[in-house]
Amino acid sequence: MLSEGVVPAGTLARLRATYNSLPEQARAVADFIVASPDEMIHLSVRSLATRIGVSEATITRCCQAIGYSGLRELKLALAAEQVTPLHGSHAAVQPEDTVLTITEKVLRSDMQAIADTLVLLDQHALEQAVAALHTAPQVEFYGAGSSIPIVIDAYHRFLRIGVPVAAITDPYFQIIAASQVLPGAVAFGISHSGRSLETLNALRTARQAGATTILLTSHANAQVAEFADILLITADHETAYHRESAARRIVHLSIIDALCTAVSLLQPEQSREALQRSRRAMKNRMRP
């Protein structure tokens, strides 16, 4: 259960997740909604179209792209979100902000990213991912750039519970490894943007070799998703002064943590024994 004051902002989360796949005019609608949600809920479709400079049909299509039948349904959902105590946490960091203000904005953004992700996550996709990871004879994690720390953490977590796992971050080694995966293996790509060519090539190669492919990304309709059997979408929070935010990494780490926990519960004895072996081995490397 979410703590008091942290409420999933479904409308804004969906807009951020689908933003890159929207046509240019629809992006203008999304920009206005995210920037002025309080004003937007009081405007008619005609007034909103005039204000933004787009057609009424464009507004309707934008609403439908994120799962609403039209502007009225979107406004009702957004109005419900505006009464939450966490509303306003997306305020951009400004040069004149104090260190305390910056810290508050960043931490609230991280909290909201996790809350938003609960709205975006597909329960069926999560269950499919856990089932595939649990039964796979081999699991390989792929990633590049800022996703590499997430790949390493995933490797560490699954290794400790006895899953046959590998973390591969070199693009050439990824292709070689992906071409030799075992039947029924899981190839798990992590890409915030969903546009990483390295991750795309690895998942495509692994799928051709017979693996089940999973993609963890912050963007719906990501290019890499074309080669993913299972798609896990998380929320994305960025501002002009917070482009490489830790929020997306925190969310991705949280999803990996949840998947690993779920898999360990499906194999309690194996996980317990593997954890005990790991602890005994590590104990020998620690000072008394």
C-alpha positions as CSV (number, residue, x, y, z in Angstrom):
1,M,0.0,0.0,0.0
2,L,1.2,3.5,-0.8
3,S,2.0,5.8,2.1
4,E,-0.2,8.7,2.8
5,G,0.5,11.6,0.4
6,V,1.8,9.4,-2.4
7,V,-1.1,8.8,-4.9
8,P,-0.6,7.5,-8.4
9,A,-1.0,10.3,-11.0
10,G,-2.3,8.1,-13.7
11,T,-3.1,10.7,-16.3
12,L,0.3,12.5,-16.1
13,A,2.2,9.2,-15.9
14,R,0.5,8.0,-19.0
15,L,1.3,11.2,-20.9
16,R,5.0,10.9,-20.0
17,A,5.1,7.3,-21.0
18,T,3.5,7.8,-24.4
19,Y,4.9,11.3,-25.1
20,N,7.7,10.2,-27.6
21,S,5.2,8.2,-29.7
22,L,2.7,11.1,-30.0
23,P,2.4,13.2,-33.2
24,E,3.8,16.7,-33.0
25,Q,0.4,18.4,-32.5
26,A,-0.7,15.8,-29.9
27,R,2.6,16.6,-28.0
28,A,1.5,20.2,-27.8
29,V,-1.7,19.0,-26.1
30,A,0.4,16.8,-23.7
31,D,2.8,19.7,-22.9
32,F,-0.1,22.0,-22.0
33,I,-1.8,19.4,-19.8
34,V,1.4,18.6,-17.9
35,A,2.4,22.3,-17.5
36,S,-1.1,23.6,-16.6
37,P,-3.3,20.8,-15.2
38,D,-5.3,23.1,-12.9
39,E,-6.2,25.4,-15.8
40,M,-6.8,22.6,-18.2
41,I,-9.6,20.9,-16.2
42,H,-11.7,24.1,-16.5
43,L,-11.5,24.4,-20.3
44,S,-13.9,23.0,-22.8
45,V,-12.5,21.1,-25.8
46,R,-13.1,24.1,-28.0
47,S,-11.4,26.5,-25.6
48,L,-8.5,24.1,-25.1
49,A,-8.1,23.7,-28.9
50,T,-8.1,27.5,-29.4
51,R,-5.6,28.0,-26.5
52,I,-3.1,25.4,-27.9
53,G,-3.7,26.1,-31.6
54,V,-4.8,22.6,-32.6
55,S,-8.0,21.0,-33.8
56,E,-10.6,19.5,-31.5
57,A,-10.0,16.1,-33.1
58,T,-6.3,16.3,-32.2
59,I,-7.3,16.7,-28.5
60,T,-9.6,13.7,-28.7
61,R,-6.9,11.6,-30.3
62,C,-4.4,12.6,-27.7
63,C,-6.9,11.6,-24.9
64,Q,-7.5,8.3,-26.6
65,A,-3.8,7.6,-27.0
66,I,-3.4,7.4,-23.3
67,G,-6.5,5.3,-22.6
68,Y,-9.4,7.8,-22.2
69,S,-12.5,8.0,-24.4
70,G,-12.2,11.8,-24.7
71,L,-11.5,15.0,-22.9
72,R,-14.3,14.7,-20.4
73,E,-13.0,11.4,-19.0
74,L,-9.4,12.7,-19.0
75,K,-10.5,15.8,-17.0
76,L,-12.4,13.8,-14.5
77,A,-9.3,11.6,-13.8
78,L,-7.0,14.6,-13.7
79,A,-9.3,16.5,-11.3
80,A,-9.2,13.6,-8.9
81,E,-5.4,13.6,-9.0
82,Q,-5.2,17.4,-8.3
83,V,-6.5,17.0,-4.8
84,T,-3.6,14.8,-3.7
85,P,-1.0,16.2,-1.2
86,L,1.8,15.3,-3.6
87,H,0.4,17.5,-6.4
88,G,3.0,20.0,-7.4
89,S,5.9,17.6,-6.8
90,H,6.8,17.8,-10.5
91,A,7.9,21.4,-10.1
92,A,11.2,21.9,-12.0
93,V,14.4,22.6,-10.1
94,Q,15.3,26.3,-10.5
95,P,18.8,27.9,-10.3
96,E,17.6,30.1,-7.4
97,D,16.4,27.1,-5.3
98,T,18.0,26.4,-2.0
99,V,19.8,23.1,-1.4
100,L,16.9,22.1,0.8
101,T,14.3,23.0,-1.9
102,I,16.3,21.1,-4.5
103,T,16.5,18.1,-2.3
104,E,12.7,18.2,-1.6
105,K,11.9,18.4,-5.3
106,V,14.2,15.6,-6.2
107,L,13.0,13.3,-3.5
108,R,9.3,14.0,-4.2
109,S,10.0,13.3,-7.9
110,D,11.5,10.0,-7.0
111,M,8.5,9.1,-4.8
112,Q,6.1,10.1,-7.5
113,A,7.9,8.1,-10.1
114,I,7.4,5.0,-8.1
115,A,3.7,5.8,-7.5
116,D,3.1,6.6,-11.2
117,T,4.8,3.3,-12.1
118,L,2.2,1.4,-10.1
119,V,-0.4,2.9,-12.5
120,L,1.5,2.1,-15.6
121,L,2.5,-1.5,-14.9
122,D,0.7,-4.3,-16.6
123,Q,-0.2,-7.0,-14.0
124,H,-0.3,-9.7,-16.7
125,A,3.1,-8.7,-18.1
126,L,4.6,-8.8,-14.6
127,E,3.2,-12.3,-14.0
128,Q,4.5,-13.4,-17.4
129,A,8.0,-12.1,-16.6
130,V,8.1,-13.8,-13.2
131,A,6.9,-17.1,-14.7
132,A,9.5,-16.9,-17.5
133,L,12.3,-16.0,-15.1
134,H,11.4,-18.8,-12.7
135,T,11.4,-21.6,-15.4
136,A,14.3,-20.3,-17.5
137,P,17.4,-22.5,-17.7
138,Q,19.4,-19.4,-18.3
139,V,18.8,-15.6,-17.8
140,E,20.9,-12.9,-19.4
141,F,20.6,-9.2,-18.7
142,Y,21.6,-6.7,-21.4
143,G,22.0,-2.9,-21.1
144,A,24.1,0.0,-22.2
145,G,25.0,3.5,-20.8
146,S,23.1,4.5,-17.7
147,S,21.3,1.1,-17.7
148,I,24.5,-0.8,-16.9
149,P,24.2,-0.3,-13.1
150,I,20.7,-1.7,-13.2
151,V,22.0,-4.7,-15.2
152,I,24.7,-5.3,-12.6
153,D,22.3,-5.0,-9.7
154,A,19.9,-7.5,-11.4
155,Y,22.7,-9.9,-11.9
156,H,23.7,-9.7,-8.3
157,R,20.1,-10.1,-7.0
158,F,19.2,-13.1,-9.1
159,L,22.7,-14.7,-8.6
160,R,22.1,-14.7,-4.8
161,I,18.9,-16.7,-5.1
162,G,20.5,-19.4,-7.3
163,V,19.2,-18.4,-10.7
164,P,21.7,-19.2,-13.6
165,V,22.2,-15.6,-14.6
166,A,24.7,-13.4,-16.6
167,A,25.1,-9.7,-17.0
168,I,26.5,-8.6,-20.4
169,T,27.2,-5.0,-21.1
170,D,29.7,-5.1,-24.0
171,P,27.7,-4.8,-27.3
172,Y,29.8,-7.3,-29.1
173,F,29.6,-9.9,-26.3
174,Q,25.9,-9.3,-26.1
175,I,25.4,-10.4,-29.7
176,I,27.6,-13.4,-29.3
177,A,25.9,-14.5,-26.0
178,A,22.4,-13.8,-27.4
179,S,23.1,-16.0,-30.4
180,Q,23.9,-19.0,-28.1
181,V,21.1,-18.8,-25.5
182,L,19.5,-22.1,-24.5
183,P,15.9,-22.8,-25.6
184,G,13.5,-21.3,-23.1
185,A,16.1,-18.9,-21.8
186,V,15.2,-15.3,-20.8
187,A,16.9,-12.4,-22.5
188,F,16.2,-9.3,-20.4
189,G,16.9,-5.9,-21.9
190,I,17.0,-2.7,-19.8
191,S,16.7,0.6,-21.7
192,H,15.3,3.8,-20.3
193,S,14.8,5.4,-23.7
194,G,13.9,2.2,-25.4
195,R,16.0,3.3,-28.3
196,S,19.3,1.6,-27.5
197,L,20.7,-0.1,-30.6
198,E,22.8,-2.4,-28.5
199,T,19.8,-3.6,-26.5
200,L,17.7,-3.9,-29.6
201,N,20.3,-6.0,-31.4
202,A,20.7,-8.3,-28.4
203,L,17.0,-8.9,-27.9
204,R,16.4,-9.5,-31.6
205,T,19.3,-12.0,-31.7
206,A,18.1,-13.8,-28.6
207,R,14.6,-14.0,-29.8
208,Q,15.8,-15.6,-33.1
209,A,17.7,-18.1,-31.0
210,G,14.5,-19.1,-29.1
211,A,14.7,-17.0,-26.0
212,T,11.8,-15.3,-24.3
213,T,12.6,-11.6,-24.4
214,I,11.7,-9.0,-21.8
215,L,12.2,-5.2,-22.0
216,L,12.2,-2.8,-19.0
217,T,11.8,0.7,-20.3
218,S,10.4,4.2,-19.3
219,H,8.7,4.7,-22.7
220,A,5.7,3.1,-24.3
221,N,6.0,2.2,-27.9
222,A,9.8,2.1,-27.6
223,Q,11.7,0.9,-30.7
224,V,13.3,-2.0,-28.8
225,A,9.8,-3.2,-27.8
226,E,9.4,-4.6,-31.3
227,F,11.6,-7.5,-30.2
228,A,10.2,-7.9,-26.7
229,D,7.8,-10.7,-25.8
230,I,7.1,-9.0,-22.5
231,L,7.1,-5.3,-22.0
232,L,7.4,-3.6,-18.6
233,I,6.8,0.2,-18.7
234,T,7.8,2.5,-15.8
235,A,7.2,6.2,-15.2
236,D,9.7,8.8,-16.4
237,H,10.3,12.1,-14.6
238,E,12.7,14.6,-16.2
239,T,13.1,18.4,-16.2
240,A,15.5,20.8,-17.7
241,Y,17.8,20.7,-14.7
242,H,17.1,17.1,-13.9
243,R,17.5,15.3,-17.3
244,E,19.6,12.4,-16.0
245,S,17.5,12.0,-12.9
246,A,18.0,9.0,-10.6
247,A,14.2,8.6,-10.4
248,R,14.1,6.3,-13.5
249,R,17.0,4.2,-12.1
250,I,15.3,4.0,-8.7
251,V,12.1,2.7,-10.4
252,H,14.0,0.2,-12.6
253,L,15.8,-1.1,-9.5
254,S,12.5,-1.4,-7.7
255,I,11.0,-3.5,-10.5
256,I,14.1,-5.7,-10.5
257,D,13.7,-6.1,-6.8
258,A,10.0,-7.0,-7.1
259,L,10.7,-9.6,-9.8
260,C,13.5,-11.2,-7.9
261,T,11.4,-11.3,-4.7
262,A,8.5,-12.9,-6.6
263,V,10.8,-15.5,-8.2
264,S,12.4,-16.4,-4.9
265,L,8.9,-17.0,-3.4
266,L,8.2,-19.5,-6.2
267,Q,11.4,-21.5,-5.3
268,P,11.7,-21.0,-1.5
269,E,14.1,-23.9,-0.8
270,Q,16.4,-23.2,-3.7
271,S,16.5,-19.5,-2.8
272,R,17.1,-20.1,0.9
273,E,19.9,-22.5,0.2
274,A,21.6,-20.2,-2.3
275,L,21.4,-17.2,0.0
276,Q,22.9,-19.3,2.8
277,R,25.8,-20.4,0.6
278,S,26.3,-16.8,-0.5
279,R,26.4,-15.5,3.0
280,R,28.8,-18.2,4.1
281,A,31.1,-17.5,1.2
282,M,31.0,-13.7,1.9
283,K,31.6,-14.2,5.6
284,N,35.0,-15.6,4.9
285,R,35.9,-12.4,3.2
286,M,34.9,-10.1,6.0
287,R,37.0,-9.1,9.0
288,P,35.9,-10.5,12.4
